[in-house]
C-alpha cells in the first residue's frame, strides 16, 4: 500500500508539472485547443489532447512531454496491475505456460536454410557487430572496428535527448552503402522516448511495380515516430548530397531495440524521397511500433531479426493487457496462500528446534536441519518457485492495511488470527485500481519481414545439452501475444544476438558444400 502511495504521488506530481507547463507552451503551427475540464474523455475513452508527433523544440516542451509520459507509463503499469500479479502472478503463470519456443517453428512458419541464407546471415552479423560497437563503445573504437576514417562520417549526433536519439551516418566502401546507425534505449532520455508509447497517426507512400503508388495509413509509436522525423530532418540533406556524389551507393538504416523500431519508421519516411528510394532497414529485436497494415507494407524493405525468447518485439499495451487477463485467470492466489501457511509451519519447527536445543545441547546445527526440511517440502509440494527473499511474509509490512510491523504468530493464539492475516494479505495483493474504464488501444507489431532464430527442443539422448538453433520466417500475427520465458530479457541483448547468429552460421556451414567464408569478411548487404 505504501509503494502504491509513493507511485501515485509521483504520478500526481508529474501531472501537476505537466499542467503548469502546458499552459505556457505553444508549439509552432499548432492549433488552439479550447480548455476543458480535467479528466474529460472522448468517445473511445482517450484524452482529446494529441500526443506530439515531433521532437520537443525546447527544454520546456521536453519537460512537459516527459511529465506526461511518466503519468502515462504509471497508468499502464502500476496503475493497472495489482501488486500480487507483479510479484507472484507472472512467475506462477510463466511456470504454467511452459516453454513456447516450438510455436515459432510451427506449420505456419517457413524454415530458412541453404547457402544463400547463410551468406545473408554473415552480412547481418557484420551489421549487428557494427551496431553494437556504435551503441556500446567510444566512437573512435567504432570507427576503427568498421575500418572508417573521419572522411567517411557524413553526420553524427553524439548526445541523446528526449525523442532525439544518438545516430550517425557513415560511408561503407566495402559494401558500397551509406549506413545509418541508431542507438537503442540506453540513457534515461532514451527510455522516456520508448515509454512515450501512445499511438499517433502515421502514413507513407508505397510504390508498387506496375500499379503506381499507394498510401498506407495506420498508427505508430509516438516517441519513435517523433524520433524518426527528427533524424530525417538532420540526415536527409547530407545523405542527398552523398547520393549525388556516389549514385551507385545504397542506403541502409540499422538499429537494435528502440533504435531498430525508429530505423524502420525512418526508412518509410526516406523512401518517399525519390533520391533516397533505395533505403532499406535491418532491425534487430525491434519494439512493436506500428499497426498491421504499416508493418505488412514494409516487408520488401525492412528485415527484422528476433532472437529466441526476446520479449520486446511482442511487448505492447494490447499484448500486456491480454497477459494481465491471463495472469489474473491463472489462480495464483491459492498457491501463494498455501505457501504462506507453509512458512508458518516452518517457523513453528524453527521455534521447536530452538527450544529443544536449549534443553538438549547435543542437538546441533538446527538451522541446517530446518533448511533441509524446507527444501524437501518445497520439492514435494512443488511450491519452491517463489524465491525465499520475495516471500509473502517479507512484503507484509508494505501491503497489509493498518499494520506497521510484523509480529511472529503466537502459537497459543490459535489458527484464527493466522487465517485472518493471510486473507488480509491476499486481499491487499490482489487489489488494484479499477481498469474497467481504461482506453482501448491499437495492437502494434514489429515491422517488415520477420526472421526468428528459434531454440530447438532438447531430446533425451542429448542429456540436457543445447540442441542448437534454427531460422524461420514467422507470421506477424504470432507477435500479438507475449510468451513468457526466464530468458526473455537476456535474449534481447546484442551479445546474445551475436552468439545465436554465430551458432546458426556454423550449423548451416555443416550442410553447405560450398567454400566457407569467414564471418568477418566483407560481403554484400543484399
C-alpha positions as CSV (number, residue, x, y, z in Angstrom):
1,X,0.0,0.0,0.0
2,X,2.9,2.3,0.8
3,X,4.5,1.6,-2.5
4,X,1.3,2.5,-4.3
5,X,1.0,5.8,-2.4
6,X,4.6,6.7,-3.4
7,X,3.9,5.8,-7.1
8,X,0.6,7.7,-7.0
9,X,2.3,10.8,-5.5
10,X,5.0,10.7,-8.2
11,X,2.4,10.4,-11.0
12,X,0.4,13.2,-9.4
13,X,3.4,15.5,-9.2
14,X,4.3,14.7,-12.8
15,X,0.8,15.5,-13.9
16,X,0.9,18.8,-11.9
17,X,4.1,19.8,-13.6
18,X,2.6,19.0,-17.0
19,X,-0.5,21.1,-16.3
20,X,1.6,24.1,-15.2
21,X,3.9,23.9,-18.1
22,X,1.4,23.1,-20.8
23,X,-0.3,26.4,-20.2
24,X,2.9,28.3,-21.0
25,X,3.9,26.3,-24.1
26,X,2.9,27.0,-27.7
27,X,4.4,24.9,-30.5
28,X,4.8,26.5,-33.9
29,X,1.8,25.8,-36.2
30,X,-0.2,24.1,-33.5
31,X,-3.9,24.5,-33.4
32,X,-5.5,26.2,-30.4
33,X,-7.4,23.7,-28.3
34,X,-10.2,25.1,-26.1
35,X,-9.8,24.5,-22.4
36,X,-11.8,21.7,-20.9
37,X,-12.3,20.2,-17.5
38,X,-9.6,17.8,-16.4
39,X,-10.4,14.1,-16.9
40,X,-12.8,14.7,-19.8
41,X,-12.6,11.9,-22.3
42,X,-13.7,11.4,-25.8
43,X,-15.9,8.6,-27.0
44,X,-13.1,6.0,-27.0
45,X,-12.0,7.0,-23.6
46,X,-8.8,8.6,-24.7
47,X,-7.8,12.2,-24.0
48,X,-8.6,14.6,-26.8
49,X,-5.2,16.3,-26.4
50,X,-3.0,14.9,-29.1
51,X,0.5,13.5,-28.3
52,X,3.4,15.3,-30.0
53,X,4.4,13.9,-33.4
54,X,7.7,15.8,-33.5
55,X,10.6,16.0,-31.1
56,X,10.3,18.9,-28.5
57,X,11.9,22.1,-29.6
58,X,12.8,23.5,-26.2
59,X,13.5,22.2,-22.7
60,X,10.1,23.3,-21.5
61,X,8.4,21.2,-24.2
62,X,10.7,18.3,-23.3
63,X,9.7,18.6,-19.6
64,X,6.0,18.7,-20.5
65,X,6.3,15.6,-22.6
66,X,8.4,13.8,-20.0
67,X,5.9,14.6,-17.3
68,X,3.0,13.4,-19.4
69,X,5.0,10.2,-20.3
70,X,5.6,9.4,-16.6
71,X,1.9,9.6,-15.8
72,X,1.1,7.6,-18.9
73,X,3.6,4.9,-18.0
74,X,2.3,4.7,-14.5
75,X,-1.2,4.3,-15.7
76,X,-0.3,1.5,-18.0
77,X,1.7,-0.4,-15.4
78,X,1.3,0.0,-11.6
79,X,-2.0,1.8,-12.2
80,X,-3.5,-1.4,-13.7
81,X,-1.5,-4.3,-12.3
82,X,-2.2,-5.5,-8.7
83,X,1.0,-5.9,-6.6
84,X,0.4,-9.6,-6.3
85,X,0.2,-10.1,-10.0
86,X,3.6,-8.4,-10.5
87,X,5.3,-10.1,-7.5
88,X,3.8,-13.6,-7.8
89,X,1.3,-13.9,-10.6
90,X,3.7,-13.5,-13.5
91,X,6.1,-16.1,-12.1
92,X,3.3,-18.5,-11.5
93,X,1.8,-18.0,-14.9
94,X,5.2,-18.5,-16.5
95,X,5.5,-21.9,-15.0
96,X,2.0,-22.8,-16.1
97,X,2.7,-21.6,-19.7
98,X,5.9,-23.5,-20.1
99,X,8.3,-23.2,-23.0
100,X,6.5,-22.0,-26.1
101,X,9.5,-21.7,-28.4
102,X,8.1,-24.5,-30.5
103,X,5.3,-22.3,-31.7
104,X,7.8,-20.2,-33.7
105,X,8.6,-23.4,-35.6
106,X,5.1,-24.5,-36.3
107,X,3.4,-25.4,-39.6
108,X,2.7,-21.8,-40.5
109,X,6.4,-20.9,-40.1
110,X,8.8,-21.3,-43.1
111,X,12.3,-22.8,-42.3
112,X,15.2,-20.8,-43.9
113,X,18.2,-22.9,-44.9
114,X,20.9,-23.2,-47.6
115,X,24.0,-21.3,-48.7
116,X,22.0,-18.1,-49.6
117,X,20.6,-17.9,-46.1
118,X,24.0,-18.4,-44.6
119,X,25.5,-15.6,-46.7
120,X,22.6,-13.3,-45.7
121,X,23.3,-14.1,-42.0
122,X,27.0,-13.3,-42.4
123,X,26.1,-9.9,-43.8
124,X,23.5,-9.4,-41.0
125,X,26.1,-10.4,-38.4
126,X,28.5,-7.8,-39.6
127,X,25.8,-5.1,-39.4
128,X,24.9,-6.3,-35.9
129,X,28.5,-6.1,-34.7
130,X,28.9,-2.6,-36.2
131,X,25.6,-1.6,-34.4
132,X,26.9,-3.0,-31.1
133,X,30.2,-1.1,-31.3
134,X,28.4,2.1,-32.2
135,X,26.0,1.7,-29.3
136,X,28.3,0.4,-26.6
137,X,31.9,1.6,-27.4
138,X,33.5,5.0,-27.8
139,X,33.0,6.4,-31.3
140,X,36.7,6.1,-32.1
141,X,36.6,2.4,-31.4
142,X,33.6,2.0,-33.6
143,X,35.4,3.8,-36.5
144,X,38.4,1.5,-36.0
145,X,36.3,-1.6,-35.9
146,X,34.5,-0.7,-39.1
147,X,37.6,0.5,-40.9
148,X,36.3,4.0,-41.3
149,X,38.1,7.4,-41.0
150,X,36.9,10.9,-40.5
151,X,36.2,11.4,-44.2
152,X,33.7,8.6,-44.1
153,X,31.5,10.3,-41.5
154,X,28.6,12.1,-43.1
155,X,26.9,13.4,-40.0
156,X,26.6,12.4,-36.3
157,X,24.6,13.2,-33.2
158,X,26.6,12.2,-30.2
159,X,24.3,13.2,-27.4
160,X,20.9,11.7,-26.9
161,X,17.9,13.8,-25.8
162,X,14.2,13.2,-25.5
163,X,13.0,11.9,-28.9
164,X,16.4,12.8,-30.3
165,X,18.4,9.6,-30.2
166,X,22.1,9.1,-30.8
167,X,22.8,8.3,-34.5
168,X,25.5,8.5,-37.2
169,X,25.8,8.1,-41.0
170,X,29.0,6.6,-42.5
171,X,30.1,5.7,-45.9
172,X,30.9,2.0,-46.1
173,X,33.1,1.5,-49.1
174,X,33.3,-2.3,-48.8
175,X,29.6,-2.8,-49.2
176,X,29.0,0.4,-51.3
177,X,26.4,1.6,-48.8
178,X,25.6,4.6,-46.7
179,X,25.0,3.1,-43.2
180,X,22.8,5.0,-40.7
181,X,23.1,3.6,-37.2
182,X,20.6,4.4,-34.5
183,X,21.3,3.6,-30.8
184,X,18.7,1.9,-28.7
185,X,17.3,2.9,-25.3
186,X,20.4,3.2,-23.0
187,X,20.1,6.6,-21.3
188,X,17.2,7.9,-19.2
189,X,16.1,10.2,-22.1
190,X,16.2,7.2,-24.5
191,X,13.9,5.3,-22.1
192,X,11.5,8.2,-21.8
193,X,11.3,8.2,-25.6
194,X,10.5,4.5,-25.6
195,X,7.9,5.0,-22.8
196,X,6.0,7.6,-24.8
197,X,4.1,4.7,-26.2
198,X,0.8,6.3,-27.2
199,X,-0.3,5.7,-30.8
200,X,-0.2,8.6,-33.3
201,X,-1.4,8.6,-36.9
202,X,1.3,7.7,-39.5
203,X,1.2,7.0,-43.2
204,X,3.7,6.5,-46.0
205,X,3.6,6.1,-49.8
206,X,4.5,2.7,-51.2
207,X,5.5,2.3,-54.8
208,X,4.1,-0.8,-56.4
209,X,5.6,-2.0,-59.7
210,X,3.1,-1.6,-62.5
211,X,0.4,-0.3,-60.2
212,X,1.7,3.2,-59.3
213,X,1.9,4.5,-55.7
214,X,-0.5,3.7,-52.9
215,X,-0.7,5.4,-49.5
216,X,-0.7,3.1,-46.4
217,X,-2.5,4.6,-43.4
218,X,-2.2,3.5,-39.8
219,X,-0.8,4.3,-36.4
220,X,2.7,4.1,-34.9
221,X,4.5,4.5,-31.6
222,X,4.5,8.2,-30.7
223,X,8.0,8.6,-29.3
224,X,9.6,6.6,-32.1
225,X,7.7,8.5,-34.9
226,X,8.9,11.8,-33.4
227,X,12.5,10.5,-33.2
228,X,12.4,9.2,-36.8
229,X,11.1,12.5,-38.1
230,X,13.8,14.4,-36.2
231,X,16.6,12.1,-37.6
232,X,15.1,12.6,-41.1
233,X,15.4,16.4,-40.8
234,X,19.0,16.0,-39.7
235,X,20.2,13.4,-42.1
236,X,18.3,13.9,-45.4
237,X,20.4,16.9,-46.6
238,X,23.8,15.2,-46.1
239,X,22.6,11.8,-47.5
240,X,21.1,13.5,-50.5
241,X,24.4,15.2,-51.3
242,X,26.3,12.0,-50.8
243,X,24.0,10.1,-53.1
244,X,24.6,12.7,-55.8
245,X,28.4,12.1,-55.4
246,X,28.0,8.3,-55.2
247,X,24.9,7.4,-57.2
248,X,25.6,3.6,-57.1
249,X,25.6,3.5,-53.3
250,X,22.5,2.3,-51.4
251,X,21.2,3.4,-48.0
252,X,20.9,1.0,-45.0
253,X,19.4,2.1,-41.7
254,X,20.4,-0.3,-38.8
255,X,19.3,-0.4,-35.2
256,X,18.6,-2.6,-32.2
257,X,15.6,-2.5,-29.9
258,X,14.1,1.0,-29.8
259,X,16.7,2.1,-32.4
260,X,15.5,-0.7,-34.7
261,X,11.9,0.5,-34.5
262,X,12.9,4.1,-35.2
263,X,15.0,2.8,-38.1
264,X,12.0,1.0,-39.6
265,X,9.8,4.2,-39.4
266,X,12.7,6.3,-40.7
267,X,13.0,4.0,-43.7
268,X,9.4,4.5,-44.6
269,X,10.0,8.3,-44.4
270,X,13.2,8.3,-46.5
271,X,11.7,6.1,-49.3
272,X,9.2,8.8,-50.1
273,X,12.1,10.9,-51.3
274,X,13.0,9.9,-54.9
275,X,16.7,10.3,-54.3
276,X,16.5,8.0,-51.2
277,X,14.1,5.4,-52.5
278,X,16.8,2.7,-52.3
279,X,16.7,2.9,-48.5
280,X,16.2,-0.4,-46.6
281,X,16.4,-1.3,-43.0
282,X,17.8,-4.1,-40.8
283,X,16.1,-4.2,-37.4
284,X,17.4,-6.4,-34.6
285,X,14.9,-7.1,-31.9
286,X,12.7,-4.1,-32.7
287,X,10.0,-2.9,-30.4
288,X,6.4,-3.3,-31.6
289,X,6.0,0.0,-33.3
290,X,3.3,0.1,-36.0
291,X,-0.1,-1.2,-36.8
292,X,-0.7,-4.3,-39.1
293,X,-1.0,-2.6,-42.5
294,X,2.0,-0.4,-42.0
295,X,4.1,-3.4,-40.8
296,X,3.0,-5.6,-43.7
297,X,3.7,-2.8,-46.3
298,X,7.3,-2.7,-45.2
299,X,8.1,-6.4,-45.9
300,X,10.0,-5.5,-49.1
301,X,12.5,-3.2,-47.4
302,X,12.6,-4.0,-43.7
303,X,14.2,-7.2,-42.4
304,X,13.5,-7.9,-38.7
305,X,15.6,-10.4,-36.8
306,X,14.3,-11.8,-33.5
307,X,16.4,-13.9,-31.1
308,X,14.8,-16.9,-29.3
309,X,12.6,-15.8,-26.4
310,X,13.2,-12.0,-26.8
311,X,10.0,-10.4,-25.5
312,X,10.5,-6.9,-26.9
313,X,9.0,-7.4,-30.4
314,X,5.7,-8.6,-28.9
315,X,5.5,-6.3,-26.0
316,X,2.9,-3.6,-26.3
317,X,-0.1,-2.2,-24.5
318,X,-2.6,-4.5,-26.0
319,X,-0.5,-7.7,-25.6
320,X,0.3,-6.6,-22.0
321,X,-3.4,-6.2,-21.3
322,X,-4.0,-9.7,-22.6
323,X,-1.2,-11.0,-20.4
324,X,-2.7,-9.3,-17.4
325,X,-6.0,-11.0,-18.0
326,X,-4.3,-14.4,-18.3
327,X,-2.3,-13.9,-15.2
328,X,-5.4,-13.0,-13.2
329,X,-7.2,-16.1,-14.6
330,X,-4.3,-18.3,-13.7
331,X,-5.4,-18.5,-10.0
332,X,-2.0,-18.0,-8.4
333,X,-3.6,-16.9,-5.1
334,X,-4.3,-20.5,-3.7
335,X,-0.7,-21.5,-4.3
336,X,0.5,-18.4,-2.5
337,X,-1.9,-18.9,0.4
338,X,-0.6,-22.4,0.8
339,X,3.0,-21.1,0.7
340,X,2.2,-18.6,3.5
341,X,0.8,-21.4,5.6
342,X,3.9,-23.5,4.8
343,X,6.1,-20.7,6.1
344,X,4.2,-20.6,9.3
345,X,4.7,-24.4,9.8
346,X,8.4,-23.9,9.2
347,X,8.5,-21.1,11.6
348,X,6.9,-23.3,14.2
349,X,9.5,-26.0,13.5
350,X,12.3,-23.5,14.0
351,X,10.9,-22.4,17.4
352,X,10.6,-26.1,18.4
353,X,14.1,-27.0,17.5
354,X,15.5,-23.9,19.3
355,X,13.5,-24.9,22.3
356,X,14.9,-28.5,22.2
357,X,18.4,-27.2,21.7
358,X,18.2,-25.0,24.8
359,X,17.4,-28.1,26.9
360,X,19.4,-30.8,24.9
361,X,22.8,-29.5,23.9
362,X,23.5,-32.5,21.7
363,X,21.0,-31.1,19.1
364,X,23.4,-29.3,16.7
365,X,23.1,-27.0,13.7
366,X,19.3,-26.7,13.8
367,X,19.3,-24.1,11.0
368,X,20.7,-26.6,8.6
369,X,18.1,-29.2,9.6
370,X,15.3,-26.8,9.0
371,X,16.8,-25.7,5.7
372,X,16.9,-29.3,4.6
373,X,13.3,-29.7,5.7
374,X,12.2,-26.6,3.9
375,X,14.0,-27.8,0.7
376,X,12.3,-31.2,0.9
377,X,8.8,-29.8,1.5
378,X,9.3,-27.2,-1.3
379,X,10.2,-30.0,-3.8
380,X,7.4,-32.4,-2.6
381,X,4.7,-29.8,-2.7
382,X,6.0,-28.1,-5.9
383,X,5.9,-24.6,-4.4
384,X,9.6,-23.7,-4.4
385,X,9.2,-21.4,-7.4
386,X,8.6,-18.4,-5.1
387,X,12.0,-17.1,-4.2
388,X,12.5,-17.0,-0.5
389,X,13.7,-13.4,-0.3
390,X,10.5,-12.4,-2.1
391,X,8.2,-14.5,0.1
392,X,4.8,-13.2,1.0
393,X,5.8,-12.5,4.6
394,X,8.7,-10.3,3.6
395,X,6.3,-7.8,1.8
396,X,3.6,-7.9,4.6
397,X,4.7,-4.6,6.2
398,X,4.1,-2.8,2.9
399,X,0.8,-4.3,1.9
400,X,-1.1,-5.2,5.0
401,X,-3.6,-2.5,5.8
402,X,-3.2,-0.8,9.2
403,X,-0.1,-2.7,10.1
404,X,3.3,-1.1,10.7
405,X,5.3,-4.1,12.0
406,X,5.1,-7.8,11.6
407,X,5.0,-9.9,14.7
408,X,5.6,-13.6,14.9
409,X,2.4,-15.6,15.3
410,X,1.6,-16.7,18.8
411,X,1.4,-20.5,18.8
412,X,-1.2,-20.3,21.6
413,X,-3.4,-17.8,19.9
414,X,-4.9,-20.4,17.6
415,X,-5.3,-20.5,13.9
416,X,-8.0,-17.8,13.7
417,X,-5.5,-14.9,13.7
418,X,-3.2,-16.5,11.2
419,X,-6.1,-17.2,8.8
420,X,-7.3,-13.6,9.1
421,X,-3.8,-12.2,8.5
422,X,-3.4,-14.4,5.4
423,X,-6.7,-13.3,4.0
424,X,-5.8,-9.6,4.6
425,X,-2.5,-10.2,2.8
426,X,-4.2,-11.9,-0.2
427,X,-6.8,-9.2,-0.4
428,X,-4.1,-6.5,-0.4
429,X,-2.0,-8.3,-3.1
430,X,-5.0,-8.8,-5.4
431,X,-6.4,-5.3,-5.1
432,X,-5.8,-2.9,-8.0
433,X,-7.1,0.3,-9.4
434,X,-10.3,0.0,-11.4
435,X,-9.1,-0.5,-15.0
436,X,-12.6,-1.1,-16.5
437,X,-12.6,2.4,-17.9
438,X,-9.1,2.1,-19.5
439,X,-8.9,3.4,-23.0
440,X,-8.9,1.0,-25.9
441,X,-5.5,0.7,-27.7
442,X,-4.4,-0.4,-31.1
443,X,-2.2,-3.5,-31.4
444,X,1.3,-2.7,-32.6
445,X,3.6,-5.2,-34.4
446,X,7.3,-5.5,-35.3
447,X,7.9,-4.2,-38.9
448,X,8.8,-5.9,-42.1
449,X,9.8,-9.5,-42.9
450,X,10.5,-11.4,-39.7
451,X,13.3,-13.9,-39.3
452,X,13.2,-15.7,-35.9
453,X,16.1,-17.6,-34.5
454,X,14.4,-20.4,-32.7
455,X,15.9,-22.6,-30.0
456,X,15.5,-26.3,-31.0
457,X,13.9,-28.6,-28.4
458,X,16.3,-30.8,-26.4
459,X,15.9,-34.5,-26.9
460,X,16.5,-37.1,-24.1
461,X,19.5,-38.5,-26.0
462,X,21.3,-35.2,-25.7
463,X,21.3,-35.3,-22.0
464,X,20.0,-31.7,-21.4
465,X,22.6,-30.2,-23.7
466,X,21.8,-27.3,-26.0
467,X,20.3,-28.6,-29.3
468,X,21.2,-25.5,-31.3
469,X,19.0,-23.1,-33.2
470,X,17.1,-22.9,-36.5
471,X,15.9,-20.0,-38.5
472,X,12.3,-19.5,-39.5
473,X,10.3,-16.8,-41.3
474,X,7.4,-16.3,-39.0
475,X,3.9,-14.7,-39.5
476,X,3.3,-11.4,-37.9
477,X,0.2,-12.5,-36.0
478,X,2.4,-14.5,-33.6
479,X,3.8,-11.3,-32.1
480,X,0.4,-10.1,-30.8
481,X,0.9,-12.3,-27.7
482,X,3.6,-12.2,-25.0
483,X,5.2,-15.6,-24.4
484,X,6.9,-15.5,-21.0
485,X,10.3,-17.2,-20.5
486,X,13.1,-17.0,-18.0
487,X,15.5,-15.7,-20.7
488,X,13.1,-13.3,-22.4
489,X,15.1,-10.2,-21.2
490,X,18.6,-11.7,-21.6
491,X,17.8,-12.8,-25.2
492,X,17.2,-9.2,-26.1
493,X,20.8,-8.1,-25.5
494,X,23.0,-7.7,-28.6
495,X,25.8,-10.1,-27.4
496,X,23.1,-12.8,-27.2
497,X,22.0,-12.0,-30.7
498,X,25.7,-12.3,-31.9
499,X,26.1,-15.6,-30.1
500,X,22.9,-17.1,-31.7
501,X,23.8,-15.9,-35.2
502,X,27.2,-17.4,-34.9
503,X,25.7,-20.7,-33.9
504,X,23.3,-20.5,-36.9
505,X,26.1,-19.7,-39.3
506,X,28.2,-22.7,-38.0
507,X,25.2,-25.0,-38.2
508,X,24.4,-24.0,-41.8
509,X,28.0,-24.4,-42.8
510,X,27.9,-28.1,-41.8
511,X,25.4,-28.7,-44.6
512,X,26.9,-26.4,-47.1
513,X,29.2,-27.9,-49.7
514,X,30.3,-24.5,-51.0
515,X,33.6,-23.0,-49.8
516,X,33.2,-21.5,-46.4
517,X,33.8,-17.7,-45.9
518,X,34.9,-16.1,-42.7
519,X,32.2,-14.3,-40.7
520,X,34.3,-11.1,-40.6
521,X,34.9,-10.8,-44.3
522,X,33.0,-8.2,-46.4
523,X,30.0,-9.5,-48.2
524,X,27.2,-7.6,-50.0
525,X,24.4,-6.5,-47.7
526,X,21.7,-7.5,-50.2
